[in-house]
Amino acid sequence: MPDQTHKKTGAFLEQDGVIKTQLDNGLKVLIREMRHAPVASFWIWYRVGSRNEVPGITGISHWVEHMQFKGTPRYPEEVLDRMISRLGGHWNAMTSFDWTTYYEVLPASKILLGLELEADRMVNTRFEPAEVESERTVILSERSGSENSPSWLLYEEMLSMAFRIHPYRTTVIGERVDLESISCEDLRNHYRRYYVPNNAVAVLVGDVDAGDAINQIAGLFGSIPRGDDLPEVHRPEPQQRGERRVVVRRDGQTAFVSAAYRAFEVTHPDFFTLMIIDSILAGASGLNFMSTAHTSNKTSRLYRSLVETELAAGVGGGMVATIDPYLYSITAVVREGRTIREVESALNTELAKIASGDINEREFEKARKQAKALFAYESESVSSQGFWLGFAETLVGDYAWFDHYLDRLMSVSLADVKRVAAEIFDPDKRTIGWYMPTGAQQKSNQI
């Protein structure tokens, strides 16, 4: 059980080993001291992602993330990597549906550099026309690379079919037509609107003194002006009233079948129940984008029913934590010599079984332990701790969601799993996708 200690220290609230404060300009600050290694990780999270985009500027959040590595007058691009590497550290960034985050991992005695870099590029990132055009080429190339993946192409088509209204219908990288037309001024405006202290969370984890660190963060970020209050995204997806289908035909050798069901937002009481269901069906999914941990899915239902029977060459499930309701998806790779229809039929049979309540106590306990073990592996390092604290504070509005993750996971009952499985795996709430290759194996993969 996590430490439930709450303590007020001056203007700071300390709870479960995390010191939290908020600067006058709205920046939230979280610090957790971890003394087991002389390392620290600094994160800056912005509550902006593809969810905040509209047609015409899809992909702009990801593009702004790229531009953040082009440097500032104080830290030109050519010196940034050299500075971090010389100290034995590393840095990177990620953009998702609901957030964008940047991080540095450095020797604890040098972490001030990470704080300085992030405070500087919160306000001073350059959007030079030549650099914007150069990065347009890079991002279009990145999108072309994604389009070469059959599973990604199918995923993109299924998103646009599963969501008619909500911005989740567009991939994070954005539509090609928008990437070809987004302007330098569009990028600057997006940056100035969302990269403001009152839309950000700063997280520092590692071998640091929390009091000193708060003073350093306040000194670097405290003078940055608060931005305008940002309107909430409110585009609720209407009820789905029947199964939807999409077929993608393209050159290739391998067929895929995917099923996506309307699911829950991260704050929904049944989100953790669906995580157990995912573990039963396809093996536990991790939510930590930093993690390299994984568990085998060879004991999962879908592996046994699709892969061991030689219908599919592989199968996997996908959990995504989002602010608004998203999808729970399953994708199977059709084995050579088998048909898409055969694989879909077997998949639907397994989903109908679990929806009917065909789950025993032993299977449930094993899946819950697997999900618990994966989370433990995903939470060990200072960088993973920084990820989780910022992720929870940004998505949920409370970092304690991370500290009580296991409590919520382990409170799920078998009755909960049966109830939620019956709700989720409703054929009227699903989108089915087929990727049908037009190459040499096409005949064996016909419907």
N, C-alpha and C positions, 0 to 999 in steps of 0.2 A: 504493500500500500504506500502511496506517496505521502510524504510529510505534509500534514495539513496546517502547518504553522503559518499564521498571518501576523505580520509585524509592521507597524508604521515606524519609519526612521526619517525624521524630518519631513521632506516633501515626497519621500519614496515609500512605496508599498513593497514589502518583501513577503513572498508567498512561495512555498514549495522550492526554496532555494533560488528563486528568481527575483531580482530587484527590478521593479517597473516604475517608470516616471514618464511624465509628458512635459515637453518644453512649451513655453508660452506660444510658440508658433504652430503648435499642434503635433509636432513630431513625437511619436511614441518611442520609448527607449526601453529595451529589455536586456538585462545582463545576468549571466549565470557564470559563477566562478567554478572552474574545473581544474584541479591542480595536479592531475595525474601525469601530465606531460607539459613541457614548456612551449606549448602551441596555443594559438588563439585564432578564432575565425570571426570575421565581421561581415554582417549582411545588411543590405538595405533593400527593403521590400516596398513596391508601389502597387497600390490596388488599381491596376490597369492591365488589361489584356484584350484579347479579341472580343470579349463580351462588351467592351466599350466602343466598338467600332460600328460604322454604318456603311452601307453600299457606297462605293466611291473611294473609301480609304481602308478597306479590309487589308490586314497585314501591316498596318502602320505601327502598331505597338512593337511588333517584332523588329521592324526596320529601325525604330528609334533605339531599341536595344543595341543593334549593330552600330549605330552612329555614336553611341556612348564610348566605344573603343577607338574613336578617331581622335581623341585627345582634346585638350583645352589649351589656352595660351600658357597656363602654368605648367601643365604636363602634356607636352606634345605626344602624338601617337608613337613616334619612334623611340621614346624613352620609357613608355609605360611598362611594356613587357620586360625590358631590360632591368628596370628597378625591382620588379617583383621577383624575377628569376635570380637576380644577384643575391637576394636574401634567402633563397631556397624555398620560396613560396609559390603559390599558384592562385589564379583568379579566373572567374568566368561569370556567366549570366544565363538566365533562362526566361522565356516568355511562355505563358500558358493562357488558358481561356480567361482567367480572372485576375492574374497578377503577373508582374515582372520583378525579377530579383537579381541582385548583383552580390558577389561575395569575394572575399580574400581569405586565404589561409596562410598564415605567416608565423615565424617564431614570435612568441608572445612579446618579447622585448621590442619587436619591430611592428607591431600591429597598428601603431599610430599612423603608419603610411596608408593603410587601408582606410582609416577614418578620414584622412586628409584627401585621398583620391575621391571618395564618394561624396564628401561635402563639396568638393570643387566641381565635380561633374553634375551635381544636382542643379547647378545654375550656369555653368560656363561651357557646356558642350558646344562644339562648333558644328554648324551645318553648312559647310562650304559647298557651293554648287558642284564643283568637280568631284568632291568626295561623295556627295549624294548620288551622282551619276555612276561613279565607280561601284558604289554599294548596290545600286539598282541591278547592275550586271551580276553581282555576287548572289543577290537574293533570287533573281530570276533563274539563275543556274541552280540554286538550292531547290527551288520549286520544280525545275525540270528533273532533278535527281529524284525527288519524291514521286513524280509522275511515272518514273520508270519502275516503280514498285507496284505490282498488281494489288497487293493488300492495301496500300495507301490510296490508290485510285478508287478501290471499292469503298474504303472508309469515307472518302470525301463525298462520293455519290450518296452513301447511306446517310451521312449527316444532313445533307440538303433535303433528303426525303423524310427523315425522321422529324426534323424541325422545319416548320413552315414560317415561323415568326421570330423565334428567339435567335439572337446573334450566335448562339452555339452552332447554328447551321453552317457556319463558315470555318474552315480550318485556320489555325493560328497563323500560318504563313500567308494567308490571304489569297484572293482571286488574281489570276494573272493580269486581267484587264486593269485592275486597280494598281498593281505593282508597276505596270507600264506607264501609269499616268500620275501617280502621287508626286506632288511637287515639294521642293525644298521648303516652301512656306507652310505646306500641310504638316511636314515633319516638325518644324519649329513650333507651330501652334499646338500640336499634340503634346510635345515635350513641355512647353510652358504651362499647359493646362493641368497635366497630371503629375509632373515631377516637382511636387511642392511638399513641404514638410507635413502639412495636415493631411496628406494622402500617402504617408510613408511610415514605415516601422523600421527602426534601427535595432539590430540584435548583435550583441557581442558575447561570445562564449569562449572560455579557456582560462589559461593561467594568468589572470589579471586581477587587479584590485578594483572592485566595483566602484568605490568612492572616487578614485582617481579617474576611472574610465568615464563616469558620468560627467565629471568636470571637463574632460577632454571633448566629449561629444557635444556638450552644451556650448563649449567655446568655439567649436568648428561649425556647428549647425544652427546654433541659437540665433544668429543674426540674419539667417535666411528668411525673407519675408514669407508670411503665410499666403497661400494662394486662395483663389475664390472657392467657395463651397461648391462641391461637385454634385450634380443631380444623380439620383439613383437610376440605374438601368431598370426599366419596368416594361418588359415585353414577355409576359407570361404566355407560354405555349398552350394553345387550346387543347381540349380533350381529343385524343385520337380515337376514331370511331371504327377502326377496322385495320386489318393487316395491310401494310404497304410493301411493295416489292420494287427492286431495281436490278437490272442486268447490265453488266459492263462487258463489252466485247472488245478485245484488243489482241495484238500479236503476243504470243507467249506459249508456254508449254504446260503450265500448271493451273488448275482450277481451284477456286476458293468458294466456300460457303460461309456467310456470316449472318448472325441473328442479333439484332439490337432491340432491347426492351426498354420502355420508359421506366426510369428509376428515380432515385432520391437525391436531393441536395445534401451537402455534408452535415447540416444541422438537423436533418430529419431524425426522429427517434429510431427509425428502423435502418439507418445507414449501416450501423455495425452488424445488424442482422444479415444484411445483404453481403457483407464481407465474409461471414461464415458460410453462406450459401455458395459464394464464389469459390471458397476453399474446398467445399464438398464437390462441386462440379468440375473445376478446372485446376485446382491448386491455388494456394493463397496468392493474391496480388499485392504488391507493395505500392505505397503512395509516395514514398520518398524518392524524388527524382535524383538524389545524390547517391543512392544506395547501389551497391553492386551485389547485395545479398539476394539469394533466390532459393526457392525450395523446389524439389522435384514434384511434378504433377503426375507421376506414373502410377500413383494409387488413386487418382481422382476418377470420378465416374466417367467423364467424357473420354479420358485417355483409355480406360478399359473398354468402353463401348465403341469407340471410333478408331483408335490407333491399334489396339491389340487385335481387333477383328480385321485389320488391314483395309478398312474403309478409308481412313485418313492417314496422311503421313505425319500430321501434327495437329494439335488443337490447343487453344488458349482462351482464357477469359480476361476481361478487363474491367477493373474498378477505377473510377476517376472521382476525386473529391472536388466538388464545384459549389459555387454560391447558389446557383439555381438548379432545379432538377435536370439531370443529365440522362445518360443511357448506361445500361449494363450490356456489354457485348460479348459474343463468343464467335471465334473464327476458326474454321477447320480447313486444312490443306487437303484437297482431294487426292487420294493415291492414284497413280497411273493404273489404268484399267478399270477403275470404278467411276461411277457417274455422280454428278452433282445431286441428282434427285435421291440417290441411295444415301448419300451422306446427310442431306437435309432430313430425310425421313428418320434416320437413326438418331440424329440430334433432337428432333422434335419429340421422339419417343421418350428419350431421357428427360427432357424438360417437362413433359406431361407427367411422368412418374414422380418427379420431385414436387411438382405443383399439386399432385394428389395427396401428398403427405407421406410418400414412401421414403422415409428417412429413419434410421434406427439410432439409438443412443450412442452406440460405439462409433459409428460413422461421424456423428455430430461432435463427439468429444475429440476425436482425432483431428477433424477439420479445425476446431477451435484452438487446439494446441499448435497446429501448424501456423495458423494466422498469428498467434501470440509469439511464436519463435521468430517468425519473419520480422515482426515489429521490433523485437529485442535486437536482432542483428542490425536493423536499420537505424538504431538509436544510439550506437556506442560512441562514435567519434565526436569531436568538438564541432566539426562541420555539419554532421547530421543533427546534432542538438540545435545548432543555429538554424538549420533548415526548418526543423519541426516547430520551434518556438515562433519564428517569423511566419511560417505557413499558417499556424493556428491563429495567431493574432490577426493576420491579414484576412483570412477567409471567414473565420468564426467570430472574430472580435475579442477573443480571449485565449491567451496562450495556454491556460490551464486545460483546454481541450486536449492538448498533447500529454500533459502530465496525468490526465485521467483516462487516457486512451485504453489502457489495459483493463481498467475497472469497467468501462463501458463494454468492451469486447467480451469480457468474462461474465458479464451479467446477462448476456443473451441466452435464452433458453431454447430447448428443442421445440417447445410450443411456438415460440416466436418465429423460428426458422420455418416451420410448417405454414404458419399464417402468412408470412411475407412471401414465401415461394408461391403460394396460391394466388397472391395479389400480383406479383411481378410477372409471372410467366403466363399471362393472358394473351392468347393469339391476337386479340384485337389491339394489343398495345405493342406490337412488335413490327420491326422493319426487317425484311429478309433481303439479303444481297447475294447475287451470284456473279462471280468473275469467270467468264467463259473465254478461254484462250482460243485464238484462231490459228495456232501453229500445228505442228505435226500430230499432237495428241488430241486434237479437237474432237475427232470422232468418238474417242473413248470417254470424253467428258461431256457429251451431249445430255440434254435433259431426258 
